[in-house]
Amino acid sequence: MGKWGLVLGLVLPLAAQAQGSLAGLDRDMAGARSQVLVLGTVHLSQLPKSFNPAALDGVLTRLEAFRPDVITIESLPGEECDLAARQPAKYGADYCEPTDEAKAATGLDLTAAIAEVHKTLKAWPAQPSPAQRRHLAALFLAANERASAYVQWLQLPESERRASDGLNSALVNKLNQLASNNNEDYQIAARLAARLGLQRVHAVDNHTGDNLELADVKAFGASIEAAWKAGGAALQAQDKRYDEMALAADLLPLYRQMNQPADLLVRADGNVRAALRGKSAEGYPQMWVAGWEIRNLRMVANIRETFRERPGARVLSIVGVTHKPWFDAWLGQLQGVEIVDVAAVLK
């Protein structure tokens, strides 16, 4: 055997091992597997202003029966807002909402508030007082975790929803306004967390990987839009059908439909496959797909972190429906994790 034959003889077995499946490594694991349910959702902020949160009651009832220990949302965590604030030239000065009012009320900047939230939750009692809940709500607002602040607010008796313990009148007004904010972070995740007695929801979104460095942002956008228009007829028809279903008094049928595998495939095809087929001298559509994949990978890693120290946890991840195929695929590859059939939960 020549030297190249010897090299190939050594390399090919290693390549075969590298390409081998990791499935089954957890078949003999001790303890229960974690159960992860990914709920694809419409972005409620895009619905008509006449939207009534009561339309979600059927969805909430079924999610409550799943009884998640952890709920994640498609929102930027305070830690990433802190990163962006330190590098505004890269991420933009308006990357996250300002926390000036909460800083004025608590005396804590974003970094200090994040640390204080962690410290407070580590010593959190089984039966917190109203004062403790108000204080934690203020900390969450200062840490740019508004949905978690709202979780604490909802668990206060109405008579205790007042300014005190770090909450001033401006922050109380902000929390009260969230009740009419058409956003799934508040109308689904926070309401559900409060029903279940959870102390927070976990923001897991990430835009550090899809913050592309482009010579011509306008041309980039036009290229992506053209690719979607050329290859997204089925997706456009689906969106039109969803818009009609979203006008119903009960959104449970909509959530059942949009989380069907066939519907999810239409979304994946109309977004990513259409982009990959898009022709551009600069490769703009393909760049967009790369950023999309990085974003989803980092979000999946963030979700995994929320139950890293809780093997066997029941996890609900609420995310824009287009992300669901990637979440199901990549979360399902994790060891000790099983993906829950959303159709069975919403039945």
Secondary structure, DSSP 4 states (H G I P E B T S, - for coil): --HHHHHHHHHHHHHHHHHS--TTTTTT-SSPPEEEEEEEE--GGGS-TT--GGGGHHHHHHHHHH--SEEEESS--HHHHHHHHH-HHHH-TTSS---HHHHHHHS--HHHHHHHHHHHHHT--SS--HHHHHHHHHHHHHTT-HHHHHHHHHTS-GGG-SSBTTB-HHHHHHHHHGGG---HIIIIIIHHHHHHT-S--EE----SSS----S-HHHHHHHHHHHHHHH-HHHHHHHHHHHHHTTSS--HHHHHHHTSHHHHHHHHIIIIIHHHH---TT-HHHHHHHHHHHHHHHHHHHHHHHTTT-TT-EEEEEEEGGGHHHHHHHHTTSTTEEE--HHHHH-
